[in-house]
Amino acid sequence: MKKQMNTMQLAVTGLMAALVFVGSMVSIPIPLPAGPATRIHLGNIFCLLSGFVLGPVFGGLSAGIGSFFFDLLNPQYIADSPFTFCFKFLMGFLCGKLARLHGRSAENMKLNFLAAAGGQLTYIVLYAGKGFIENLLMRMELIPALGILGTKIAASMTNGLIAVVLSVPLYFVIRRALQNSRLLNKMNL
């Protein structure tokens, strides 16, 4: 049976997208010698939470939309906003999908850590790969391109580790609150 979108799902999708946007604003920039800076931020925590709370499709949309608007409103990242939407969508989608494997409902902590890590690693590979290919297409020498790639991977791994470690326990707190208020059932998940 195909689930229909309801008003609660739409509202929570918008709320989670807003949290992704605000979490992305809380950051520590890391300047790079060439190209846009990278940064440590809290947005990925909310991208993963979106996948846990809303499932693959709506969780992916929340992650993608919130990140897209952050990039769109920041002159340094505006050109990357379509890629960011796709990459963050995939992060939230995979997290939500893996947490719900075989009919589960994101209740298994070990599986949730694996789901969060899987979504995060997918994003890191896409983000770092895109940047590396762009640098090579701009005819950057290989050694500087690898140096920038290393810095971006280190920052992304830090973001990822923070996001995985914090999103899973935070999800269980949110899940309990949603269950106690009977909102989890209304979200049709």
Summary of the structure (lengths in Angstrom):
residues: 189
radius of gyration: 16.8
end to end distance: 12.4
largest distance: 56.8
contacts: 673
relative contact order: 0.16
helix: 77%
strand: 4%
